[in-house]
Amino acid sequence: MKKFMALILALSMTLALVACGGGSKPAESAPAPAPATDAAAPSTDAAPAPADDANLTATQKIIKEAEGMTMEELAKKAIEESNGQTLYGVGNSSRGKSALPLFIEYLQTIDPSYKLEFDWQQPKNNKIFDQLTANSQKATGTFAVTLIQDGNQIESKMVQTGILDTFIPKEWAEANGVDAATYEGYLPLQTLNKVFMYNCTGSKTFDNVWDFVADGEHGQFMDIDSEIVGKNFLYMLTEDTYAGWLKEAFDKLSADEQAYFQPTIKAMETDASDLGLGPNGAYALAWIKLWVGSYNAVTDDGPICKNLTDKSATDQFGLLVYSKLRSVEETASASVNNVKVAAYQDGYEGIGGYGYCHYMFVPDNSPLPWTACAFIAYITCTVDGFSAWGKDMGGYSSNPTVAAGTEEKFGHSQGGMAEDGVTVEYPNKNDRGYDWWTTTGKLVLEDPEYCADAAFTVGSWIEMLDKYSAG
């Protein structure tokens, strides 16, 4: 085992050195949608030298110019470029299809004669990377814009290869207190959270994150090989901060509960050392091993939510997108009140779930780069533009101005305000917000750079684990 892990470590170092050039902007963690005054201003002393325009592609030159333009200026460019044409987009979220008509309506306030047809595709089973790679082989691509998740594969397959370019809207940069020209990272549209929920129609409770990997438990979860952000969640658990959260939660268990997990933790100490993990790495590997060996793979978060909110699912639990609660139809057997969000319960210890981003990119061979930039600016810099996503709890705009406006409009902290302002009947829908989830709620946040590194080490280790099969 030790020789194998040493080989994996060496391979990861080699691949990391090979992958050092490429895309338009290197990856970093997405900025939190906090007030702009909290954002760290870039150091003028360490600002990188301006890019040599001679080395930029045609789309990158347009992006560089667009980053200095207001949204209205971009809108006029988009109208000039795409009036009467068809925009093809591809994304991990179907909401792009909902946002495009709003974008068209916005452009029509500037030019009432503007017309744009559109087609939005949402590939399943992680096929978006294959689709964008195939599209990149054309001199002029089909897709004008993309919304995409999974920071690990974005970095290795899309950015380092030059397939996708990052555009930072002027208003977004100003709201976050950064300089678009020197900003390093992707452009996040939003952070989504997946949270632990359990059916509460019985007497059983889950008051510690280790309860979800206890003997005989089989939580419902989208399989890590079909939705890779779930695997990124496991990678991130080995990062020192999150491994520390697991250790802290373990320390709060009873002596009998600790005794059940101790053999697994002890068995992971060697692997944690071989993988170069921090002092609490064995706790992270133990939790991951037990989770992979016990979770019940379900095809999508929708069916998980439907299953858990039925009164027949007594004592069952899952890790699923928080916003799925919006789609529950209240019946005699199904109700949002049949589940509890674990992190919202008094006395709960440990990780409440994980967060990952939807990122916006312009394909380097986009047929409508100006229109793509204008669309990206519209949905990341206006409440109306973001409303296709912002109408649901559990999705947090990376633009602090839009985040505040979205809460004012939709009242997610009150479960989505009724028209008459009546208090919500379903406390689970009272979203406590990004700031709460990333502090008190202990939400694990995807870091694309960490995930890309861990994919070669922790990822190879995970591939050797036995997975649970309900059959």
C-alpha positions, 0 to 999 in steps of 0.5 A: 500500500505504501509503495502504491501511495508513494507512486501516486504522490510522485505522479501527482507532482509530475502532472502538477508541473506539466499543467502549469501553463494555459488558460486565461485565468488560474483557478482560485476559490470563489469569492464569498458573496460578502459585502464589498468592504470585506473583500481584500483589495489586490496588492498593487505591488504584486500586480501581474504585468499586462498581457501581451495582446499579441498572445491573446486569441480573438475572443480573449481580446474581446474579453479584455476590452469588455472587462472595461465596459459597463453592462449597457455598453456591452448590451449595445455590442450584443445587439449589434452582434446577435440581432436576428441570430440564434444563441446556443448555450450549454450548462449544468443548470436548466435555469440558463434557459429561464434566464435567456428570455429575461436577458432578451427583454433587457436588450429590448429596453435598449432596442425594441426591434432586437430579436434573438432565438436561443437553444440551451442544452443540459447534458447529463452524466457529466457529458458537458466536458466531452461536448465542450471538448468536441465543440473546441475542435471547430474554428467557430464553435456552436456554443456561445456561452457555458455555465459549468460546475466541477472546479477540478475538471474545469481547471484540468480539462477546460482552462489549462487546455484553452477551451474556455475563457474567463470574463469578469464583468466590470460591475461584478469586480467593483461589487467585490472590490477587485480589479477585473484585469488582475483578478485571478480565478473563475467567475462564479455565478453562485454557490449551491449547497447540498445539506444533510437532511433526515426524515423526522416522522420517527423518534430517531435523530442525527445530531453529529456528522459521524451519525451518518456513517454509523453502523447500519446507516445508508444515506441517499446520495448522488453517486460520486461517479455520476456527479463529480462534485460529490467526489470533490466534497470528499477530496475537500474533507482531507483539507486541514480545516475540514478534517479538523471539523471532523475531529472536533465532531468526533470528540463530541461523541460518547465513549461508546460511539467513539469506540465504534469508529476508532479501529477505522481511524487507526487503520487510516493513519498510515494512508493519511501519512502516505498521502501527506495529509495533516494531523487529522487526516486519518479522521477524514479518510475514516469518514470517507471510507465509511461513507463510500462503503455505506451510501445508497446511490440515487440517480438525482437529488430530486428523487432523494427529496421525494423519498425523504419527505414521504412519511414512509421514509422514517429514520432515513436521511440523505445529502442533497441540494437544499433547494429541492425542498421547493418542489415538494408538493404537500399531500397527505403523505408528503411534506417538507415538515417530514424532514429536518435540516440537520445543521439547523437543529440545536446541538448538532455537531460537525459538517452540515453539508458542502458547497460548490459553484456554478461558473460562467465561461466564454468558449474561446471559439464562441460565435457570439462573444460580445453577446456571451459577455453581455449575458454573463454580466446581466445574470451576475450583476442584476437581481432580475438576471440572477432571479432564474437561480435566485428565486430558490433558497440554497443558491447564493450569488457571488455578487454581494449587491445581487445577493442582498437584492435577491434576499430583499426580493425573495425573502429566503430567510423567511422561507420565501415571503408570502405576498401578504408577508405571512410567516412561513409554515415550513421552518426548513425553508428558512434559509439562514444564508451563505454567511451562516452556512459557511461559519456556524453551519460548517459548509465544506466549500469546493476549492478547484485548485485543492481538488485538482491536486487531490484528484491524483492522490486522495482520488486514487485512494478513493477509487480503491474503496468498496462501494455499498450496493443496496442489491 
